[in-house]
Amino acid sequence: MNHKREKKISHSPHNSGILPAVYAVGDIQGCLDDLLRLLEKVKFNPSSDKIWFVGDLVNRGPKSLETLQFIRSLGDSAVSVLGNHDLHLLALTEGDKRYSSKFDTLLPILESEQRDELFHWLRHRPLLHHDKKLGYAMIHAGLPPQWSLKQAKRRAHELESVLRGDNYRDFLRNMYGNQPDRWSGKLEGVDRLRFITNCFTRLRFCSEDGTLDLKTKGKIGSQPEGDLPWFQVPNRKSEKHRIIFGHWSTLNIKTKNNAYPIDHGCLWGGKLTALQINCEPPKWHSVDCSESLVPF
């Protein structure tokens, strides 16, 4: 790894006398400088503390390559789940430019000598992380109401095994699309994997029967009649579990129905947030961000 391009953080003791901290951090999207300021603010100590990243490590921000390098350098101190922009990078790395955007800022990664190493590392990240002891699960986007947490973990493992296997290129070539939009245990092949992908990395709104609305991206209240935020669907099977997620920078709430949204729009000039989850109640920490793009 090219350590010259990585900025180290201090290893000063974190609040001496207090148990090691665990933080969950919102979407970074290449805003490495803001992440480093946040870690300094909470006095993160990688030799004892743990940090969870909610995905979308890269894209649209100015330092996607350096962000990947830095988070990879944290080793076992960090857990990161895959987001839609991370999967987009994997597809581009394999040469699929059908869905490339003029807003992408991924070229430095694609041209990096470390590209293959970073690609291998990224495609081995999980889609769901669950810590039974702490009592929190983390995903990037959402879960359909039909899935319990146990079922969601099984679905995550299905997709993870494909991404880490020999046929991952076939999946990446067929990943994009909004159909199927409703879960069935009878789904097979690409359709099954695409639905799983869309839930974990793109979901915001759905209907009470679990039909996904992947087109509506705004605030609560902007959705068509009959749609609800995924975490507000009555009697969703995962509602008893505390779930941390990102992806939804316009949500403007902190906690609802055991859901903890932590994407507070760093890329858009909002805040980068860390939720400290080794304490009760959990504590919110944030820094103001320097980017000022307009959400689209």
N, C-alpha and C positions, 0 to 999 in steps of 0.2 A: 504494500500500500504506500502511496506517495504521501508521507506524513508532512511534507512541506506545505501541502495544500489544506491541511487540517488545523483548526485552531483548538488547542487544548483548553480544558477547563480545570479550575483549581481543584485540588484534592483536600481542601481544608475540611476539618470535621464538621459534620452537619449537626448543628444544635447539640453540642456535647452533652451526653447524659440521656438523650432521647433515642428511642429505637430507630433503626434505619427507616427512611421515608420511602414511600412508593408514590410516584406521580404519574398521572395520565395526561398526555399533552395533545392538543388539538392539531388540526391540519396545518402543516408547515409549508408545503408547496414551494420549497426552495428558498424560504426566507430564513436562512441560517443565522444571520446576525441577530434577528429577533429571538430565535431559539437560544442562542448563547447568552443573551441578556436575561432571558427568563431563567435559565439554569443558574446563572450567577445570583439572581435575586433570591432564589429559594436555597442557595448554597448546596446545590446538588453535588453529592460525592459519589462518583462512579465506583469507588472501591467498596461502598456499603449500601448505598441507596439503589433503588430500581426505578426505571422509567419505562412507561408504556406509550407507544405512539399509535395514534388512531388511524394511521394511513394517510395517503396523499402526501408522501414525503417530498414529492417533486412536482415540477411543472408550474408555469406561469410566473413564478418568482425568479429572482436573479441568480441563485446559487444552488441549482438542483444537484449538480455533480458534487459540490463540496458538502451538501447536506447528506447525500448517500454515503460519502466517505466518512463523515463524522459519525453518523449513527452506526454504521458498520463497525467503526473503531471502538464503540462502547462494549462490544462483545455481549457477554451474558448479563450485563447490567441493563440491557434494553430489550424490549419486546416490541415489534411493530407488526400490525396487521396490514393486509393489502387493501389499498383504495383503488378507485377507478383510474386515477392518473398513474398510479404505479403499474397497473395492468396495461394501460395505454403505452407506457414506456416499453414494457416487455414486447408488445406487438410491434412497435416501431423498430426495436432492436432486431427483430426477425425480418425486417424489411417490408412490413405491411404499412404502407403509407396512405391507404384509402381514407382513413379517418384522421389524418394529420391536420393540424390547425395552424393558422398564422399566429395564434397566440401561444403555441408551444415554445418552451424554452429548454428543450431537451437535447439540442445539438451537441453541447459540450460533453454530455454523457456518451452519445452515440459515436463521437470522435475520440473519446478517451482511450488511452492504452489499457485502462482498467475496465473497459466496457464489459468484457466477457466475465470477469470476476464479479463485478457488481450485478450483472444480469443473473448469474448463478445464485448469488446471495439473495437477490430480490425474489426470485421465483420460488425460493424455499421459505419465504415468510408465510405465516398462517393467515387464515381469513377470520378466525375467531380465537380469542384468548380468554380463558376462564380460570380464575384463582378461587378455589372453593374456600380456602382459609380466609381470604379477605372478603369474599362474598360479592365479587364483581366479575362481570364478563365484559369484553370489549370487542366491538365490530366497527367497520367503517361507516356503514350507512343504516341498514335496518334489517328487521326480520318480518316475514309475513305472519299474519295472526295464527295460521294453522300450525306453526312450528313451535314446539316446546324447546327449551334450551338444549335438552338432550338430543332432540331431533336436529336442531341447528348444528350442533357439534358434528353429528354424523354427516350432514350435507357438506359442511366445511371440509371434512376429511376427504370426501369424495373428490372435490375440486382440487384440494391440495395434492392429492396423489397423482392427479393428471398433470398439474403444473410441474411437479417434481419428477415426472416419468419421462419415458422416451417419446411419447406422442404429444408433448406439450405444444409443438408447433401447429399441429392440426387444430387443437383447441383455439389457440390465439388467432388463427386465420378465420375462425367461425364464431368468435366471441361476441362481436357487436350485433345489436339488434334488440328490439323491444318485445319480441314474441319468443315463446309463449308468455302470457301475462298472468297466468293463474297456475298454482301448484296442483300437481296430481302425482301420486306415487307411481303412476304408470308412465310418466315421462321417461324417455330414454335418450341416450346419446347426446348429441349437441344441444338439443332442446332442453334437456334436463340440466346440463352444465350451464347453459346460458341463463336459465331462470335462477339457478343458485347464485351465479355471478351477479346478476342484476339486483338480487336482494341484498347481498352482503356489501356491494360497492356502489349502488345507485339509488336505492329505494328511499323515497320520502313519503309520498302519499299512496294510499291504497283504499279500496272499498272494504266494507265489513266482511265480504266473502273472500277477501284476500286478492282481488284483482289489482294488479300493479298499475299505477299511473306514473310512468317514467318521463312524462313530458312537462309536468308542472313542477317548477323549481322555486317558487316564491315563498312568501311568508304564509303562516296559517291564516286562512281567510281568502287566499288567492286561488284555492283549488276549486274544481268543478263540484257541483252538488253531488253528494253521495260519497265523496272522497274524504278521508281522514288522515292525519299524520299516523304513521304506522304504529306508534306507541300509544295512541289514543283509541285504537279499535277496541270496543268492549270485549272483554273476556279473551283477549289474546293469550295464547298458551304460555308465553314467556313472561307474563306480567309480574310474577312473584320474584323475579330475579332482577338485580340491579345491573343495568346495561349501559355502558359508556359507548358513545358513538360520536362521529364527526359529520363531515359531508354537507351539513346544512347551515351555512353561515348566516342566513337570513332568519333563523328560527327565533332568536331573541328571547329564549327562556333558559333557565339553568337546570331545573329539575321538574319532571312531570311523570307521574305513573311509573316510578322506579327507573326512568330513563334519564340519562345524564348527557345532554348534548354539549360537546366541548369545542366545536368549531365556531369561534367567535370572530371570524372574518379577518384574520391577520393579513392575508393577501390584499384585501380591499381597504386597508387602512384602519381596521378594527383592532382587536386584541389577540395576542397569543396566550392561551390559557393552559394552566396546569391544575388539575384536580388532584389534591393529595388524599389518598384513599386508605392510608394505614391508620386513620384516626376516625373517631365518631364525634360529631358529624364530620364528613369530609370537608376539607378547606379548599377554597378557590384562590389561586394566585394568577396574576396576569401582568403583561407588559403591553403598552401601546406599540403598535407596529408602524413601520416606516413606509410601507407600500401604500399606494392609493389608487389601485385599479377599480373599475366599476364592475360589480357583479354582472355576469351574463350567463 
